[in-house]
Amino acid sequence: MLGQRLEIRQGQGLVITPQLQQAIKLLQLSNLELDAFVEAELEKNPLLQREDAEPANDAEARVEAAENRDGAELTFDEGHAQDSDRALDARSDDVYGDASPGERTSDRMEDVGAGEAQPGLNDWSRAGSGGGVPDGEGREQPDTRDATLWEHLQAQASQAGFSPADHAIALSLIDAVDEGGYLRGELDEIADRLGVSIERVEAVLAKCHGFEPTGVMARSVPECLKLQLVERNRFDPAMACLLDNLDLLARRDLTALKKACGVDGEDMAEMIAELKALTPRPGAGFGGEPAQTVIPDVHVRPDPAGGWKVELNADTLPRLIMDKRYHGVVSAGARSDTEKTFVADCAAQASWLVKSLDQRAKTILKVSSEIVRQQDAFLAFGVEFLRPLNLKTVADAIGMHESTVSRVTSNKYVSTPRGVFELKFFFTAAIQSSDGGATHSAEAVRHRIKAMIEGEAREGDILSDDRIVEILNEAGIDIARRTVAKYREALRIPSSVQRKRMLKAG
């Protein structure tokens, strides 16, 4: 029988206030994101100011500015105003666990014949206006920014003598060009969208292939290289055959390549040298936005007394204070309940943010110090001595939850005598020892495999994956052949067969 009834049940649950949620979120922000967040808070809250800023002299003007804030409203739960390690150490499901952040591919460039465009070598950043001349009436600031690839192509299209319809087709094609200079759109789709025949689109594209830089708007690497060879008057049947068999060149199978092109070894060497002189990414010289320089959050330096000194980078730490003098002025001048509530909320929000930023800095320093303590052998002797480490080990050592350590190490960088590293670099998976001893870091094993293969040229002996496994087992590292192959491929190192061909060709 169905019915309704009223019951009272008692239970427990974790309630996180919006202020505590923001405090936790502050932990995972990078220094650039944190600076943007602080700037936004400074604009919203009239009681906040930077510690090194001069106090305002005109209090009445600031009161008037506060009164004119339309709809400005900040809420705050005073019951959660006091932050502590436990408050910020709220449990969450977004834990990285024991996953190794070292499982990443190398940034080394692919070979010209690998069928993929190489990353750009040039970084054309935007030039600043400089000079600091204030704007005057009728004066225009000069645009010293370098033209982007799309602007460069659009300027050429405007001077190419296209009819209005063909000019519209050319602009649609230019919009489909990626940063490397390759045309990524489908011609039939562009033709359907513009309501023209595909033959007309191909005719416009053929004229666009004459734009600078040579090879731009190609649809593949072979076509890009072909356009450059045609300009140099070096495109012949043998070179066309070579472009059709770039996969053989990538595998260094020169015997099959010479047979397919019908040339001898000397001609083949000259043809490969000509290919290497070409540019597989013609748009690389045109930058979009300049790359951001990594600014470390933590500095690690040798301590003269022994060990390591861990310090926060003061340049990345926003120093805020609540202007108590101004708070007293606006509190005394508040007339309505709405104004009093607004001032009280701003004061509470300012106090909370100052405490949260201080707690964030202390937490980063605490986690970083423990990571340095765990990985002191790496700092002293190199990557081969990198210890296996996971979030739980650090969390247990400092009395925090894994999710807190995960947030702290996200988007944070540390400057050490061995370079600048992301904090997550120091967390690597463990590989068991074959003799039952201490485990080995996966990153250290990868470095060891790379060093062994780099030493092949000096010794003249190419190591197979099986032989590498034997050498590592003799050194007490229990590793499978498929793991060695996985690490080698992650480092973008060819197989032993391909390395033998490269050695003979060299």
Stockholm file with secondary structure:
# STOCKHOLM 1.0

chainA/1-506         MLGQRLEIRQGQGLVITPQLQQAIKLLQLSNLELDAFVEAELEKNPLLQREDAEPANDAEARVEAAENRDGAELTFDEGHAQDSDRALDARSDDVYGDASPGERTSDRMEDVGAGEAQPGLNDWSRAGSGGGVPDGEGREQPDTRDATLWEHLQAQASQAGFSPADHAIALSLIDAVDEGGYLRGELDEIADRLGVSIERVEAVLAKCHGFEPTGVMARSVPECLKLQLVERNRFDPAMACLLDNLDLLARRDLTALKKACGVDGEDMAEMIAELKALTPRPGAGFGGEPAQTVIPDVHVRPDPAGGWKVELNADTLPRLIMDKRYHGVVSAGARSDTEKTFVADCAAQASWLVKSLDQRAKTILKVSSEIVRQQDAFLAFGVEFLRPLNLKTVADAIGMHESTVSRVTSNKYVSTPRGVFELKFFFTAAIQSSDGGATHSAEAVRHRIKAMIEGEAREGDILSDDRIVEILNEAGIDIARRTVAKYREALRIPSSVQRKRMLKAG
#=GR chainA/1-506 SS CCCCCCCCCCCCCCCCCHHHHHHHHHHHCCHHHHHHHHHHHHHHCTTEEETTSCCCSCHHHHHHHHHTCTTCCCCCCGGGCCCCHHHHCCCCSCCCTTCCTTCCCCCCCCCGGGSSCCCCSCCCCCCCCCTTCCCCTTCCCCCCCCCCHHHHHHHHHHTTTCCHHHHHHHHHHHHTBCTTSBBCSCHHHHHHHHTCCHHHHHHHHHHHTTSSSTTTTBSSHHHHHHHHHHHTTCCCHHHHHHHHTHHHHHTTCHHHHHHHHTCCHHHHHHHHHHHHTSCSCGGGGSCSSCCCCCCCSEEEEECTTSSEEEEECGGGSCCEEECHHHHHHHHHHCCSHHHHHHHHHHHHHHHHHHHHHHHHHHHHHHHHHHHHHHTHHHHHHCGGGCCCCCHHHHHHHHTCCHHHHHHHHTTCEEEETTEEEEGGGGCCCEECBTTSSCCEEHHHHHHHHHHHHHTHHHHTCCCCHHHHHHHHHHTTBCCCHHHHHHHHHHTTCCCHHHHHHHHHHC
#=GC SS_cons         CCCCCCCCCCCCCCCCCHHHHHHHHHHHCCHHHHHHHHHHHHHHCTTEEETTSCCCSCHHHHHHHHHTCTTCCCCCCGGGCCCCHHHHCCCCSCCCTTCCTTCCCCCCCCCGGGSSCCCCSCCCCCCCCCTTCCCCTTCCCCCCCCCCHHHHHHHHHHTTTCCHHHHHHHHHHHHTBCTTSBBCSCHHHHHHHHTCCHHHHHHHHHHHTTSSSTTTTBSSHHHHHHHHHHHTTCCCHHHHHHHHTHHHHHTTCHHHHHHHHTCCHHHHHHHHHHHHTSCSCGGGGSCSSCCCCCCCSEEEEECTTSSEEEEECGGGSCCEEECHHHHHHHHHHCCSHHHHHHHHHHHHHHHHHHHHHHHHHHHHHHHHHHHHHHTHHHHHHCGGGCCCCCHHHHHHHHTCCHHHHHHHHTTCEEEETTEEEEGGGGCCCEECBTTSSCCEEHHHHHHHHHHHHHTHHHHTCCCCHHHHHHHHHHTTBCCCHHHHHHHHHHTTCCCHHHHHHHHHHC
//
